[in-house]
């Protein structure tokens, strides 16, 4: 009887640890897409134990909608979630330091920490301004709004799309809202969209001071200049919607940033300082490409950031960012909106839809962003997006 010894070669697959900083539209999408490679271990770091639909924060403030979605509903199986905040990235040691005093070692980082309010240097603004720029700020603003009497005066500062949505939502709740536009209300839409937005705000009783520029903020009033004269506005709550900037994490970590604190990356979303740090969403400035801060831009960026990391793990070269825009949709209360269709470079096209039909479209957009992340969790690699790199290059950004 002969015996044959069979030697089986057991191959050990090297595992790669990717830390995703932020679980918003970009971070959640990136984390789910990384699961395309079963040899990748993913840790998601997020300040809240749930996903926040940022485009519903104005509804949260007015108590007309809830932005929280449980991670079990949007993140795929096998992802580790750490509820904490990154305070520093030590690129040399490949280590992320957290506010809790702990740290995470990594092979790659996806930097998707989002954005926060850009507060202009107006006297009194730092002491008295409220905002809806992030979850913590929105909670504080909702508490203030809940304490106000019906009909109380509210001043919204900033005429971009965020300011328009806040003004409409608060007016519909019954407050006397003044919108200090700072120049032009809804500057990113076309002339037809602009006129429609002003009409819809007027129907809700919003007092639009389109050219008013704020020069001072006090506890119960706002000083503005409009039409060559100074005007004092009563304000029980002063809400700033004056654009966005990135948090300081990249700068505090010694990484190259742009003028508003965004991580500077090459055309493949890779940090210009370190090939193991890849950016996505509002917190990155991509070389040669202008992308408006929005969930419309963030989700494709998250998917492409994950693809860039997966390519590097496989020993391949990441491909350049390639995405385009479709529309800008701005809710004005619960029953109206302005749906401005755009060219692929985000410039306004002629087509505009307003009123209830546009409001329905905005609701579908809000639901669709969550559906995209859920689908990617169930089927990694399923998310697709509109391409058009050549038309999003070399344009001046519009902050809203």
DRENKOLFI-106377 format. One line per field, with one value per residue (C-alpha): residue in one letter; x, y, z. Coordinates in steps of 0.2 Angstrom, whole numbers, plus 2048, in hexadecimal, padded with zeros to 3 digits. Last residue first. Example, Ala and Ser with C-alpha at 12.3 -4.5 7.8 and 13.67 -1.06 7.14 Angstrom:
// DRENKOLFI-106377
residu <- s|a
px <- 844|83E
py <- 7FB|7EA
pz <- 824|827
//
This chain:
// DRENKOLFI-106377
residu <- x|x|x|x|x|x|x|x|x|x|x|x|x|x|x|x|x|x|x|x|x|x|x|x|x|x|x|x|x|x|x|x|x|x|x|x|x|x|x|x|x|x|x|x|x|x|x|x|x|x|x|x|x|x|x|x|x|x|x|x|x|x|x|x|x|x|x|x|x|x|x|x|x|x|x|x|x|x|x|x|x|x|x|x|x|x|x|x|x|x|x|x|x|x|x|x|x|x|x|x|x|x|x|x|x|x|x|x|x|x|x|x|x|x|x|x|x|x|x|x|x|x|x|x|x|x|x|x|x|x|x|x|x|x|x|x|x|x|x|x|x|x|x|x|x|x|x|x|x|x|x|x|x|x|x|x|x|x|x|x|x|x|x|x|x|x|x|x|x|x|x|x|x|x|x|x|x|x|x|x|x|x|x|x|x|x|x|x|x|x|x|x|x|x|x|x|x|x|x|x|x|x|x|x|x|x|x|x|x|x|x|x|x|x|x|x|x|x|x|x|x|x|x|x|x|x|x|x|x|x|x|x|x|x|x|x|x|x|x|x|x|x|x|x|x|x|x|x|x|x|x|x|x|x|x|x|x|x|x|x|x|x|x|x|x|x|x|x|x|x|x|x|x|x|x|x|x|x|x|x|x|x|x|x|x|x|x|x|x|x|x|x|x|x|x|x|x|x|x|x|x|x|x|x|x|x|x|x|x|x|x|x|x|x|x|x|x|x|x|x|x|x|x|x|x|x|x|x|x|x|x|x|x|x|x|x|x|x|x|x|x|x|x|x|x|x|x|x|x|x|x|x|x|x|x|x|x|x|x|x|x|x|x|x|x|x|x|x|x|x|x|x|x|x|x|x|x|x|x|x|x|x|x|x|x|x|x|x|x|x|x|x|x|x|x|x|x|x|x|x
px <- 78C|79E|7A0|7B1|7BA|7BB|7CA|7C3|7B1|7AE|7BC|7B8|7A7|7A0|78F|78E|78E|78C|78C|79E|799|788|77E|788|789|776|774|77F|776|765|76B|76E|75E|753|75A|759|747|742|74A|740|730|734|737|726|71F|726|734|73C|74A|751|75D|76D|777|789|78D|79B|78F|783|776|763|75D|74F|748|73D|72C|720|72B|734|73F|749|758|75C|76C|76E|778|78A|799|7A6|7B8|7C5|7D6|7DA|7E4|7F4|7F4|7FD|7ED|7ED|7F0|7E1|7D6|7DB|7D6|7C6|7C1|7C5|7BB|7AB|7AD|7AF|79F|796|79D|799|786|787|78D|79D|79E|7AC|7BA|7C7|7D9|7E1|7D3|7CF|7C9|7BE|7AD|7AE|7BD|7CF|7DD|7EB|7F7|800|806|809|7FF|7F1|7E9|7D8|7DD|7E0|7EC|7E6|7E6|7DC|7D0|7D4|7CB|7DA|7E0|7E9|7FA|7FB|804|7F7|7EF|7ED|7E4|7D9|7D4|7C2|7BE|7B5|7A3|798|790|780|77F|770|76C|75E|753|757|752|75A|763|766|774|773|77A|76D|770|77D|778|778|771|767|763|774|77E|785|78E|792|786|784|773|772|764|75A|74D|73E|738|725|723|71D|72C|738|72F|730|743|747|73D|747|757|753|74E|75E|769|76E|77F|77B|76C|769|775|780|781|770|769|75A|74D|741|732|730|721|727|726|732|73F|73F|740|74E|758|756|75B|76A|770|76E|779|771|77B|775|765|75C|74E|741|734|723|720|72A|73C|742|741|74B|75A|75A|759|768|773|76E|772|783|787|781|78A|788|777|77D|77C|786|786|798|7A2|797|799|7A4|7A4|7B4|7AB|7A5|7A8|79D|7A3|7A9|7AA|7B6|7B9|7CC|7CE|7DD|7E8|7F3|7ED|7F0|7E2|7E4|7DD|7DC|7C9|7CC|7D4|7E6|7E7|7F7|802|812|818|806|802|7F0|7E9|7D9|7CE|7BD|7B4|7A7|7B1|7A8|7AF|7A9|7A5|793|78F|78B|77A|76D|777|77F|76E|767|766|75F|74E|741|735|73B|741|753|752|74B|75A|765|75D|76C|778|770|779|77F|77F|78A|790|7A2|7A7|7B6|7B4|7BF|7C1|7CB|7CF|7D2|7C0|7C3|7B3|7B0|7B9|7A9|79F|7AC|7AD|79B|79A|7A8|7A2|790|794|79E|7AE|7C0|7C1|7D0|7D6|7DF|7E6|7E7|7F4|7ED|7F5|7F8|7F7|802|7FB|807|801|80A|806|805|808|800
py <- 989|98A|98D|986|98E|982|979|968|962|961|955|949|945|935|932|926|913|90A|8F7|8F4|8ED|8E5|8E6|8F4|8FD|8FB|903|911|915|913|921|92D|928|92D|93F|93F|939|946|953|94D|94E|960|963|95D|967|978|97A|971|97A|976|983|97B|982|97F|96F|969|95B|968|96C|96A|976|96E|97C|976|977|96D|96A|97A|981|971|974|968|96B|960|953|954|94B|93E|938|938|931|91F|916|90D|8FB|8F1|8E8|8F2|902|8FE|8FA|90B|914|90A|90F|922|920|919|928|934|92E|930|941|94A|949|949|95B|966|96C|963|96C|961|964|95D|957|961|956|958|959|947|93B|93A|92D|92B|91D|926|934|947|94B|941|935|939|933|944|949|94D|95D|959|967|976|984|98B|97A|96D|964|958|95C|952|962|968|958|958|96A|968|96C|97C|980|98F|99D|995|99E|99D|9AC|9A7|9B3|9C0|9D2|9DA|9EB|9F3|9FD|A06|A05|9F9|9ED|9ED|9E1|9E1|9D2|9D1|9C8|9C2|9CD|9CA|9D7|9DC|9D1|9D4|9D7|9D5|9C8|9CF|9C1|9C3|9B1|9B0|99F|9A5|9B1|9A2|99A|9A9|9AC|99A|99B|9AB|9A3|993|99D|9A7|998|98F|991|9A2|99C|9AD|9BB|9C7|9C3|9BB|9C1|9B5|9BC|9AF|9B3|9A2|997|985|98A|998|98D|980|98E|997|987|982|992|994|983|987|997|9A7|9A9|9AF|9A9|9B5|9AE|9B9|9B0|9AC|99E|99F|998|98A|97D|988|989|976|973|97E|975|964|96B|971|95F|957|962|972|977|987|993|9A4|9AD|9AD|9AA|9B5|9C4|9CE|9C6|9BC|9B0|99F|990|983|971|964|952|946|93A|936|924|91E|90F|902|907|908|90F|919|91C|92C|92E|93C|930|92E|927|91D|919|91D|929|92F|934|939|944|948|93A|93A|92B|91E|910|905|8F5|8EF|8DD|8DE|8ED|8FF|907|8FF|8F9|90A|911|920|931|93F|941|94C|95B|960|971|96D|95B|962|96D|95E|954|956|950|93F|93A|928|921|91E|930|937|92B|91F|911|902|8F7|8E6|8E3|8D1|8CF|8DC|8E3|8E8|8F8|8FE|8FE|909|915|917|91A|927|931|933|935|928|931|92B|91B|910|903|8F3|8E7|8D5|8CA|8BA|8AB|89D|88B|880|86E|860|850|841|831|821|810|800
pz <- 7F8|7F2|7DF|7D8|7C9|7BB|7B5|7B2|7B4|7A1|79D|7AB|7A5|7AC|7B4|7C2|7C6|7D7|7D5|7DB|7EB|7EA|7FB|802|7F1|7F0|801|7FD|7ED|7F6|802|7F4|7EC|7FA|7FA|7E7|7E8|7F4|7E9|7DA|7E4|7E8|7D6|7D1|7DF|7D9|7CC|7BE|7B4|7A3|79C|7A2|7B1|7B2|7BC|7AF|7A9|7A4|7B1|7B5|7C2|7CD|7D7|7E6|7ED|7F9|808|80A|7FC|7F6|7EB|7DD|7D3|7C4|7BA|7BE|7B8|7BD|7B9|7C6|7BE|7BE|7CC|7C7|7CA|7D8|7DD|7EE|7E4|7D9|7E8|7F0|7E0|7DE|7F0|7EC|7DC|7E5|7F2|7E4|7DB|7EC|7F0|7E0|7E0|7F3|7F1|7F2|7E0|7D6|7CD|7C5|7C1|7D1|7DD|7EC|7FA|80A|801|7FB|7F9|7FD|7FC|808|805|7F6|802|7FF|7F0|7F7|7EB|7E4|7D2|7CB|7D9|7EA|7F5|805|808|814|80B|802|7FD|808|808|817|827|832|839|827|822|832|831|82C|81A|814|811|80B|813|81A|82B|836|841|84E|857|84A|849|839|839|828|822|812|800|7F9|807|815|823|836|83F|84F|85F|865|85A|848|83D|82C|822|810|808|7F5|7F5|803|802|80F|80F|80F|809|7F8|7F7|7F9|7EA|7DF|7E3|7DF|7CE|7C9|7CD|7C4|7B4|7B6|7B7|7C8|7D1|7D8|7E3|7EA|7E4|7EE|801|801|811|813|81F|827|832|839|835|832|81F|822|82B|81C|80F|817|81A|808|801|80D|807|7F5|7F7|7FD|80D|81E|824|831|83C|843|84F|847|853|862|862|86D|860|854|861|864|851|84F|85B|853|842|848|84F|83F|833|829|830|838|847|848|859|860|850|846|852|846|835|831|825|82C|820|827|827|81A|818|821|812|813|80D|816|811|81A|82A|83D|848|857|869|872|871|864|858|851|840|83D|82D|837|82A|826|838|835|843|84D|846|84E|856|854|84D|840|83A|829|827|820|815|81C|818|822|831|831|837|82D|835|82B|832|82A|82C|83D|837|83C|836|825|823|827|819|80D|81A|81B|82A|82C|83D|84D|84B|84B|83D|83B|82F|830|820|81F|80D|807|801|7F4|7ED|7FF|7FC|7F3|804|80D|7FE|7FD|810|80F|800|806|818|822|826|827|81E|825|819|820|813|815|80D|807|80F|802|809|7FE|7FF|801|7FC|803|7FA|803|7FB|800
//
